[in-house]
Amino acid sequence: MGQHVRVAVIGSGFGGLGAAVRLRREGITDFVVLERADSVGGTWRDNSYPGCACDVPSHLYSFSFAPNPDWPRTFSGQPHIRAYLEHVADTFGLRPHVRLNHEVRLMRWDSDALRWEIETSQGALSADVVVSAAGPLSDPRIPEIPGLAEFPGKVFHSARWDHDYDLRGKRVAMIGTGASAIQIVPAIQPEVARLTLFQRTPPWVMPRADRAISGAERRLHRTLPFTGAARRRLLWGIRELQVQAFTKRPNQLGLVESLAKANMKKAIKDPALRAKLTPSYRIGCKRILLSSAYYPALARPNVDLVASGLAEVRGSTLVAADGTETEADAVVFGTGFHVTDMPIAERVVGADGITLAEAWKDGMESLRGATAAGFPNWMTIIGPNTGLGNSSMILMIESQLNYMAGYLRQLDTLGGHAALGARPSAVRAWNHRVQERMKRTVWNTGGCTSWYLDDNGRNTTIWPGTTTEFRRATREVDLAEYEVIRAAGPERTTETAGPEQTTAAAGPEQTTEPEQTTEPEQTTEKEAVR
């Protein structure tokens, strides 16, 4: 067996690099970051399609412990976010821990040795704890379309963009109208001969208030860092207030819908096209998209909208579900990712000898978005029900890093050779609470079928509350929700051990995390960049 480490982190996007920084800050240096690609960056390395950018403001879409005063625009493009992640890897000395081109093929829990045996494309290693930060937007989903394999032209997914293929003068079909598609359409429309957009369900699109950040603003943030923190807190606060409408009062979203309709009316003069582009579901049920260029691009003479999904391919002819036929030289799929069926779950074999995918066959469930019953010392960053419909995922990632740190501290307090396994009852109780809160949210009542829902129609993706509430729920690890596993076999924690250990472990955390009155993540900022 190869190297043994205390912690193996999988993935080097925001989640994986954030975990690595936090491990170092906790004084843990015996860890590796396993990355299947040849560079760090995760989603922001993979998605390099024309027009790729973030729909969360830059100052909020970054780590609280690594503020960047030099964001060039209020909404950053992919190259700048990728560069930021490379910068984080350098600044925090993460490179020696990162193992590039190490695809994880299988992780198996060894109940005797109480550790994970990990097989990678570059050999084997073992770890006491696995932190999976593979992320929900890592494996592209291409639907099975009859005849697609025989299509004579070019086919690729937006997350695997072929930069060697020249779209100029070509007839291009764009399948899907999600967040990627609405950025790609205006970026490629001016150079293609003809662009046909296949739309199963129209999205709600709001104007994108993007602008360059002036040199004076950047100088201010560089000279007086608290101004950047204040800007971030303002952006965060606005979104915390907005989330109430999504989670508690979806019927009050009508005003927002009228703004979105006005945005469309300004660019789309043709009433028939406008009718095709107007959603029939409540705004927010699917992710609200931001673009000021999408509708104007659709109004151009070389763009056709087919208000139907792609059903079949016959040679170079694409046939829509409504029978519309289109000739194409290239097909670009903007059809999203395997979100509710995480591909990494197929590669994790737990204490009972079954894969995480099998354990989750009726829907993903974990405790506080992190740990799963039957999988000791294994946790996810961006696990089930940690997604957001309207704010920055980085806030959620930092909360999960708090939980990861608490989990490792609890393991330390147990002394000797021990593992922690989430109690099935605790996992059930947590998920019951989450799903009860989900019932009244716009994602469940809004009348749409979104990528947030799994095959059973359950929303296993979104967190039905504010980022502050999630921060509170993951502030520390409650030992009562876990069973302590020792090499001799499961040994139940006694009633007295639970609370005592919790307070012992809470000690150090409380010193760095005072009771919250401001933006939740500022709590980690005083742990300062070393």
C-alpha positions as CSV (number, residue, x, y, z in Angstrom):
1,M,0.0,0.0,0.0
2,G,1.3,3.4,-0.9
3,Q,1.6,6.5,1.3
4,H,-0.7,6.9,4.3
5,V,-2.0,10.4,5.1
6,R,-4.3,11.8,7.8
7,V,-6.6,13.5,5.3
8,A,-7.2,12.9,1.6
9,V,-9.1,15.8,-0.1
10,I,-10.7,15.0,-3.5
11,G,-10.8,17.9,-6.0
12,S,-9.1,21.2,-6.3
13,G,-11.9,23.7,-7.0
14,F,-13.1,26.2,-4.4
15,G,-14.1,23.3,-2.0
16,G,-10.9,21.3,-2.2
17,L,-8.5,24.3,-2.0
18,G,-10.6,25.8,0.8
19,A,-10.4,22.5,2.7
20,A,-6.6,22.5,2.2
21,V,-6.2,26.1,3.5
22,R,-8.4,25.2,6.5
23,L,-6.4,22.0,7.3
24,R,-3.2,24.0,7.3
25,R,-4.8,26.6,9.5
26,E,-5.8,23.9,11.9
27,G,-2.2,22.8,12.1
28,I,-2.7,19.7,9.9
29,T,-0.1,19.3,7.2
30,D,-0.3,15.5,6.7
31,F,-2.8,15.7,3.8
32,V,-3.0,15.4,0.0
33,V,-5.3,17.0,-2.5
34,L,-6.1,14.5,-5.3
35,E,-7.0,16.2,-8.6
36,R,-7.8,14.2,-11.8
37,A,-7.0,17.1,-14.1
38,D,-3.6,18.6,-14.8
39,S,-4.2,21.9,-13.0
40,V,-6.3,23.2,-10.1
41,G,-9.5,25.2,-10.5
42,G,-12.4,22.8,-10.7
43,T,-15.5,24.1,-12.4
44,W,-13.6,27.3,-13.3
45,R,-10.9,25.3,-15.0
46,D,-13.3,23.0,-16.9
47,N,-15.7,25.7,-18.1
48,S,-13.9,27.9,-20.6
49,Y,-16.6,28.4,-23.1
50,P,-17.1,31.8,-24.8
51,G,-18.7,34.3,-22.5
52,C,-18.2,32.1,-19.3
53,A,-18.6,34.2,-16.2
54,C,-20.0,34.1,-12.7
55,D,-23.5,35.3,-11.8
56,V,-22.5,36.1,-8.2
57,P,-20.6,39.4,-7.6
58,S,-16.9,38.9,-7.5
59,H,-16.4,40.3,-4.0
60,L,-18.9,37.8,-2.6
61,Y,-17.7,34.9,-4.9
62,S,-14.3,34.6,-3.1
63,F,-13.0,33.3,0.2
64,S,-13.4,35.6,3.2
65,F,-9.8,34.6,4.2
66,A,-8.4,35.5,0.8
67,P,-10.0,38.8,-0.3
68,N,-9.0,40.0,-3.7
69,P,-9.0,43.9,-4.0
70,D,-8.2,43.7,-7.7
71,W,-11.3,42.1,-9.2
72,P,-11.6,44.0,-12.6
73,R,-15.4,43.7,-12.9
74,T,-18.4,43.5,-10.5
75,F,-19.1,40.1,-12.1
76,S,-15.9,38.2,-12.9
77,G,-15.2,36.2,-16.1
78,Q,-13.9,32.7,-15.9
79,P,-10.2,33.5,-16.6
80,H,-10.1,35.8,-13.5
81,I,-11.8,33.3,-11.2
82,R,-9.4,30.6,-12.4
83,A,-6.4,32.9,-11.9
84,Y,-7.7,33.7,-8.3
85,L,-7.8,29.9,-7.5
86,E,-4.3,29.5,-8.8
87,H,-3.3,32.4,-6.7
88,V,-4.9,30.9,-3.6
89,A,-2.9,27.6,-4.2
90,D,0.3,29.7,-4.3
91,T,-0.3,32.1,-1.5
92,F,-1.3,29.4,1.0
93,G,1.5,27.0,0.1
94,L,-0.8,24.3,-1.2
95,R,1.2,23.1,-4.2
96,P,3.3,20.5,-2.3
97,H,0.0,18.9,-1.2
98,V,-1.7,18.8,-4.6
99,R,-1.4,15.6,-6.7
100,L,-2.4,16.5,-10.3
101,N,-3.5,13.8,-12.7
102,H,-4.6,11.6,-9.8
103,E,-8.1,10.4,-10.7
104,V,-9.7,8.6,-7.7
105,R,-11.1,5.3,-9.0
106,L,-12.2,3.7,-5.8
107,M,-12.3,4.4,-2.1
108,R,-13.0,1.5,0.3
109,W,-13.4,1.7,4.1
110,D,-11.2,-0.8,5.9
111,S,-13.2,-1.6,9.2
112,D,-10.2,-3.4,10.7
113,A,-7.6,-0.7,10.1
114,L,-10.2,2.1,10.4
115,R,-9.0,3.9,7.3
116,W,-9.9,4.5,3.7
117,E,-8.0,2.6,1.0
118,I,-7.8,4.8,-2.1
119,E,-7.0,3.7,-5.6
120,T,-6.0,6.4,-8.0
121,S,-4.9,6.5,-11.6
122,Q,-1.3,6.9,-10.2
123,G,-1.3,4.2,-7.6
124,A,-2.8,3.5,-4.2
125,L,-2.7,5.3,-0.8
126,S,-4.7,5.3,2.4
127,A,-6.2,8.0,4.6
128,D,-7.8,8.3,8.1
129,V,-10.3,10.8,6.7
130,V,-11.6,11.5,3.2
131,V,-13.0,15.0,2.4
132,S,-14.8,14.8,-1.0
133,A,-14.9,18.1,-2.7
134,A,-15.5,16.7,-6.2
135,G,-18.4,19.2,-6.6
136,P,-21.8,18.9,-8.2
137,L,-20.8,20.7,-11.4
138,S,-17.9,18.4,-12.4
139,D,-19.4,15.7,-14.6
140,P,-21.3,16.9,-17.7
141,R,-24.6,15.4,-18.6
142,I,-25.3,14.7,-22.3
143,P,-28.8,13.3,-22.9
144,E,-29.1,10.1,-24.9
145,I,-30.4,11.2,-28.2
146,P,-31.2,8.6,-30.9
147,G,-28.9,9.0,-33.9
148,L,-26.5,11.4,-32.2
149,A,-23.5,9.0,-32.6
150,E,-24.0,9.1,-36.4
151,F,-24.1,13.0,-36.6
152,P,-21.3,13.9,-39.1
153,G,-20.5,17.3,-37.6
154,K,-18.9,18.4,-34.4
155,V,-20.5,17.6,-30.9
156,F,-19.4,18.8,-27.5
157,H,-20.6,19.9,-24.1
158,S,-20.2,23.5,-22.9
159,A,-18.0,22.3,-20.0
160,R,-15.7,20.5,-22.5
161,W,-15.5,23.3,-25.1
162,D,-13.4,22.5,-28.2
163,H,-11.3,25.6,-28.8
164,D,-9.7,24.1,-31.9
165,Y,-13.0,24.0,-33.7
166,D,-13.8,27.2,-35.5
167,L,-17.5,28.2,-35.3
168,R,-17.2,31.0,-37.8
169,G,-19.7,30.7,-40.6
170,K,-21.1,27.4,-39.3
171,R,-24.7,26.4,-38.6
172,V,-24.7,25.8,-34.8
173,A,-27.4,24.2,-32.6
174,M,-27.4,25.0,-28.9
175,I,-29.2,22.5,-26.8
176,G,-30.5,23.9,-23.5
177,T,-31.2,27.3,-22.1
178,G,-29.5,27.2,-18.7
179,A,-26.9,29.4,-17.2
180,S,-24.1,28.4,-19.7
181,A,-26.3,28.7,-22.8
182,I,-27.4,32.2,-22.0
183,Q,-23.7,33.2,-21.9
184,I,-22.7,31.3,-25.0
185,V,-25.5,32.5,-27.3
186,P,-24.6,36.2,-27.2
187,A,-20.9,35.3,-27.4
188,I,-21.1,33.2,-30.5
189,Q,-24.1,34.7,-32.3
190,P,-22.1,37.4,-34.2
191,E,-19.7,34.9,-35.8
192,V,-21.9,31.9,-36.7
193,A,-23.9,31.7,-39.9
194,R,-27.0,30.4,-38.1
195,L,-27.7,29.7,-34.5
196,T,-30.6,27.4,-33.5
197,L,-31.5,27.3,-29.9
198,F,-33.5,24.3,-28.6
199,Q,-35.5,25.3,-25.5
200,R,-37.5,22.8,-23.5
201,T,-38.4,25.4,-20.8
202,P,-37.7,29.1,-21.0
203,P,-35.6,30.6,-18.1
204,W,-36.4,33.8,-16.3
205,V,-33.7,36.3,-17.2
206,M,-32.9,39.4,-15.2
207,P,-30.6,42.3,-16.4
208,R,-27.0,41.8,-15.4
209,A,-25.7,44.9,-13.7
210,D,-22.1,44.3,-14.7
211,R,-19.5,47.1,-15.0
212,A,-15.8,47.6,-14.7
213,I,-14.5,48.3,-11.2
214,S,-12.5,51.5,-11.4
215,G,-8.9,51.9,-10.6
216,A,-9.8,54.2,-7.7
217,E,-12.1,51.6,-6.2
218,R,-9.4,49.0,-6.5
219,R,-6.8,51.3,-4.9
220,L,-9.2,52.0,-2.0
221,H,-9.8,48.2,-1.4
222,R,-6.0,47.6,-1.5
223,T,-5.1,50.5,0.8
224,L,-8.1,50.1,3.2
225,P,-9.0,46.4,3.2
226,F,-12.0,47.0,5.5
227,T,-13.7,48.7,2.5
228,G,-13.6,45.5,0.5
229,A,-15.0,43.6,3.5
230,A,-17.8,46.2,3.8
231,R,-18.7,45.8,0.1
232,R,-18.8,42.1,0.6
233,R,-21.0,42.4,3.7
234,L,-23.4,44.6,1.8
235,L,-23.7,42.2,-1.2
236,W,-24.2,39.3,1.3
237,G,-26.9,41.2,3.3
238,I,-29.0,42.0,0.3
239,R,-29.0,38.3,-0.7
240,E,-29.9,37.2,2.9
241,L,-32.9,39.4,2.8
242,Q,-33.9,38.2,-0.7
243,V,-33.9,34.5,0.3
244,Q,-36.9,35.0,2.5
245,A,-39.1,35.5,-0.5
246,F,-37.8,32.2,-2.1
247,T,-38.1,30.1,1.0
248,K,-41.1,31.6,2.8
249,R,-43.2,33.8,0.6
250,P,-42.9,32.7,-3.0
251,N,-46.3,34.3,-3.9
252,Q,-44.6,37.7,-3.4
253,L,-42.3,37.2,-6.3
254,G,-44.7,38.7,-8.8
255,L,-43.0,42.1,-8.8
256,V,-39.7,40.4,-9.7
257,E,-41.4,38.6,-12.6
258,S,-42.7,41.9,-13.9
259,L,-39.1,43.3,-13.9
260,A,-37.9,40.2,-15.8
261,K,-40.8,40.6,-18.4
262,A,-39.9,44.3,-18.9
263,N,-36.3,43.2,-19.5
264,M,-37.5,40.9,-22.2
265,K,-40.0,43.3,-23.8
266,K,-37.2,45.9,-24.3
267,A,-35.2,43.6,-26.6
268,I,-37.9,41.2,-28.1
269,K,-40.4,43.1,-30.2
270,D,-41.9,40.0,-31.8
271,P,-44.9,39.0,-29.7
272,A,-44.8,35.4,-30.9
273,L,-41.1,35.1,-29.9
274,R,-41.9,36.8,-26.6
275,A,-44.6,34.2,-25.9
276,K,-42.2,31.4,-26.4
277,L,-39.7,33.0,-24.1
278,T,-42.1,33.7,-21.2
279,P,-41.9,31.0,-18.5
280,S,-45.2,29.6,-17.1
281,Y,-43.7,28.9,-13.6
282,R,-42.9,31.2,-10.7
283,I,-39.6,33.1,-10.9
284,G,-36.9,31.5,-8.8
285,C,-38.2,27.9,-9.2
286,K,-35.3,27.4,-11.6
287,R,-32.2,29.4,-11.1
288,I,-32.7,33.0,-12.1
289,L,-30.3,33.9,-14.9
290,L,-28.5,37.2,-15.4
291,S,-27.9,38.6,-18.8
292,S,-28.3,41.9,-20.6
293,A,-27.1,40.4,-23.9
294,Y,-29.2,37.2,-24.2
295,Y,-32.5,38.6,-25.4
296,P,-30.9,41.1,-27.9
297,A,-28.9,38.1,-29.4
298,L,-32.2,36.1,-29.8
299,A,-33.7,39.0,-31.7
300,R,-30.9,38.9,-34.4
301,P,-31.9,37.6,-37.8
302,N,-29.4,34.7,-37.8
303,V,-30.9,33.2,-34.6
304,D,-33.9,30.7,-34.5
305,L,-35.6,29.6,-31.3
306,V,-37.2,26.1,-31.3
307,A,-39.5,25.9,-28.3
308,S,-38.9,22.2,-27.9
309,G,-36.2,19.8,-26.9
310,L,-34.0,17.8,-29.2
311,A,-35.6,14.4,-29.8
312,E,-33.6,12.7,-32.6
313,V,-30.7,13.2,-35.0
314,R,-31.0,12.0,-38.7
315,G,-27.7,12.5,-40.4
316,S,-27.0,16.2,-40.1
317,T,-30.7,17.0,-39.5
318,L,-31.8,17.7,-35.9
319,V,-35.4,16.8,-35.1
320,A,-37.1,18.5,-32.2
321,A,-39.8,16.9,-30.1
322,D,-42.4,19.1,-31.9
323,G,-41.2,17.9,-35.3
324,T,-39.2,21.0,-36.3
325,E,-36.2,20.0,-38.5
326,T,-32.9,21.9,-38.5
327,E,-29.7,21.4,-40.4
328,A,-26.5,21.8,-38.4
329,D,-22.7,21.6,-38.7
330,A,-22.1,21.6,-34.9
331,V,-24.1,20.7,-31.8
332,V,-23.3,22.3,-28.4
333,F,-24.9,20.8,-25.3
334,G,-25.6,23.2,-22.5
335,T,-27.4,20.4,-20.7
336,G,-25.9,20.7,-17.2
337,F,-24.3,18.1,-14.9
338,H,-24.9,15.0,-12.9
339,V,-26.0,16.9,-9.7
340,T,-28.5,14.7,-7.9
341,D,-26.5,11.5,-8.8
342,M,-23.0,12.5,-7.9
343,P,-20.7,10.3,-10.0
344,I,-18.1,10.1,-7.1
345,A,-20.7,8.2,-5.1
346,E,-20.2,5.1,-7.4
347,R,-16.6,5.0,-6.3
348,V,-17.1,5.0,-2.5
349,V,-17.6,1.7,-0.7
350,G,-18.6,2.1,3.0
351,A,-18.6,0.0,6.1
352,D,-21.4,-2.3,4.9
353,G,-19.7,-3.1,1.7
354,I,-22.2,-1.1,-0.5
355,T,-21.4,2.0,-2.5
356,L,-22.6,5.5,-1.6
357,A,-24.6,5.5,-4.8
358,E,-26.5,2.4,-3.7
359,A,-27.0,3.9,-0.2
360,W,-28.4,7.0,-2.0
361,K,-30.5,5.2,-4.6
362,D,-33.7,6.6,-3.2
363,G,-32.2,10.1,-2.9
364,M,-29.0,11.7,-1.5
365,E,-29.1,12.2,2.3
366,S,-26.4,13.3,4.6
367,L,-26.0,14.9,8.0
368,R,-25.7,18.7,7.8
369,G,-24.6,18.3,4.2
370,A,-21.4,16.5,5.2
371,T,-21.5,13.0,6.5
372,A,-23.5,9.9,5.5
373,A,-24.6,6.9,7.6
374,G,-22.4,3.8,6.9
375,F,-19.5,5.9,5.7
376,P,-17.3,6.7,8.7
377,N,-14.6,9.4,8.5
378,W,-15.9,10.4,5.0
379,M,-17.5,13.8,4.3
380,T,-18.5,16.0,1.4
381,I,-18.0,19.7,0.8
382,I,-21.0,20.9,-1.2
383,G,-23.0,17.8,-0.1
384,P,-26.7,17.2,-0.3
385,N,-28.9,20.2,0.3
386,T,-26.1,22.7,0.6
387,G,-26.7,24.5,-2.8
388,L,-28.1,28.0,-3.0
389,G,-30.6,29.5,-5.4
390,N,-29.5,33.1,-5.0
391,S,-26.3,33.7,-3.1
392,S,-22.6,32.7,-3.1
393,M,-21.7,29.0,-2.8
394,I,-18.4,30.1,-1.2
395,L,-20.4,31.1,2.0
396,M,-21.7,27.5,2.2
397,I,-18.3,26.0,1.5
398,E,-16.8,28.0,4.3
399,S,-19.5,26.8,6.7
400,Q,-18.7,23.2,5.7
401,L,-15.0,23.9,6.3
402,N,-16.0,24.9,9.9
403,Y,-17.8,21.6,10.2
404,M,-14.8,19.7,8.8
405,A,-12.5,21.4,11.3
406,G,-14.8,20.5,14.1
407,Y,-15.1,16.9,13.0
408,L,-11.3,16.5,13.0
409,R,-11.0,18.1,16.4
410,Q,-13.6,15.7,17.7
411,L,-11.6,12.8,16.3
412,D,-8.6,14.2,18.2
413,T,-10.5,14.3,21.5
414,L,-11.4,10.6,21.2
415,G,-7.7,9.7,21.5
416,G,-6.3,6.5,20.1
417,H,-7.6,4.7,17.0
418,A,-11.2,5.7,16.5
419,A,-13.6,6.8,13.7
420,L,-16.9,8.7,13.7
421,G,-19.9,7.4,11.9
422,A,-23.1,9.5,11.4
423,R,-26.0,7.9,13.3
424,P,-28.8,6.9,10.8
425,S,-31.4,8.4,13.2
426,A,-29.5,11.8,13.1
427,V,-29.3,11.7,9.3
428,R,-33.0,11.0,9.1
429,A,-33.9,13.7,11.6
430,W,-31.8,16.3,9.8
431,N,-33.3,15.5,6.4
432,H,-36.8,15.5,7.8
433,R,-36.2,19.0,9.0
434,V,-34.7,20.1,5.6
435,Q,-37.5,18.6,3.6
436,E,-40.2,20.0,5.8
437,R,-38.8,23.5,5.3
438,M,-38.5,22.8,1.6
439,K,-42.3,22.3,1.2
440,R,-43.2,26.0,1.1
441,T,-40.2,27.1,-0.9
442,V,-40.4,28.4,-4.5
443,W,-38.2,25.5,-5.6
444,N,-40.9,23.0,-4.6
445,T,-44.1,25.1,-5.2
446,G,-43.1,27.1,-8.2
447,G,-44.4,24.7,-10.8
448,C,-41.3,23.8,-12.6
449,T,-39.0,20.7,-13.0
450,S,-35.5,21.9,-12.2
451,W,-32.0,20.3,-11.9
452,Y,-32.4,20.8,-8.2
453,L,-34.9,17.8,-8.1
454,D,-33.8,14.2,-8.2
455,D,-35.6,11.4,-10.1
456,N,-38.1,11.0,-7.3
457,G,-39.0,14.7,-7.4
458,R,-37.2,15.5,-4.1
459,N,-35.1,18.6,-3.8
460,T,-31.8,17.1,-2.6
461,T,-29.7,20.1,-3.9
462,I,-30.8,23.4,-2.3
463,W,-30.5,24.6,1.2
464,P,-34.0,26.0,2.2
465,G,-32.8,28.8,4.4
466,T,-30.3,31.6,4.8
467,T,-26.5,31.2,4.8
468,T,-26.5,32.5,8.4
469,E,-28.8,29.6,9.4
470,F,-26.5,27.1,7.7
471,R,-23.5,28.6,9.4
472,R,-25.1,28.2,12.7
473,A,-26.1,24.6,11.9
474,T,-22.5,23.6,11.0
475,R,-20.8,25.7,13.7
476,E,-19.7,22.6,15.6
477,V,-20.0,18.8,15.5
478,D,-22.4,17.4,18.0
479,L,-21.1,14.1,19.2
480,A,-24.6,12.9,20.1
481,E,-25.3,12.7,16.3
482,Y,-22.4,10.2,15.8
483,E,-21.3,6.8,17.0
484,V,-17.7,6.2,18.0
485,I,-16.2,3.3,16.1
486,R,-13.2,1.6,17.5
487,A,-11.1,-1.1,15.8
488,A,-12.8,-3.8,18.0
489,G,-16.2,-2.9,16.5
490,P,-18.8,-0.2,17.1
491,E,-18.8,1.1,20.6
492,R,-21.7,3.4,21.4
493,T,-20.9,6.7,23.1
494,T,-22.3,6.9,26.6
495,E,-24.7,9.8,27.5
496,T,-22.0,11.4,29.7
497,A,-19.3,11.2,27.0
498,G,-21.5,13.1,24.5
499,P,-21.9,16.6,26.0
500,E,-18.5,16.5,27.8
501,Q,-16.6,15.9,24.6
502,T,-18.7,18.5,22.7
503,T,-17.8,21.2,25.1
504,A,-14.2,20.2,25.1
505,A,-14.1,20.5,21.4
506,A,-16.2,23.6,21.3
507,G,-13.6,25.5,23.3
508,P,-11.1,26.4,20.6
509,E,-13.8,27.0,18.1
510,Q,-15.6,29.5,20.3
511,T,-12.5,31.5,20.7
512,T,-12.3,32.2,17.0
513,E,-16.0,32.4,16.4
514,P,-17.8,34.8,18.6
515,E,-21.6,34.9,18.5
516,Q,-22.6,36.3,15.2
517,T,-23.9,39.8,14.7
518,T,-22.5,40.6,11.3
519,E,-21.9,38.7,8.1
520,P,-21.3,35.1,9.2
521,E,-18.1,34.6,7.4
522,Q,-16.3,37.5,9.0
523,T,-15.8,35.1,11.9
524,T,-13.0,33.3,9.9
525,E,-11.4,36.5,8.8
526,K,-9.7,37.2,12.1
527,E,-7.9,33.9,11.7
528,A,-6.0,35.9,9.2
529,V,-3.8,35.0,6.3
530,R,-0.6,33.5,7.6
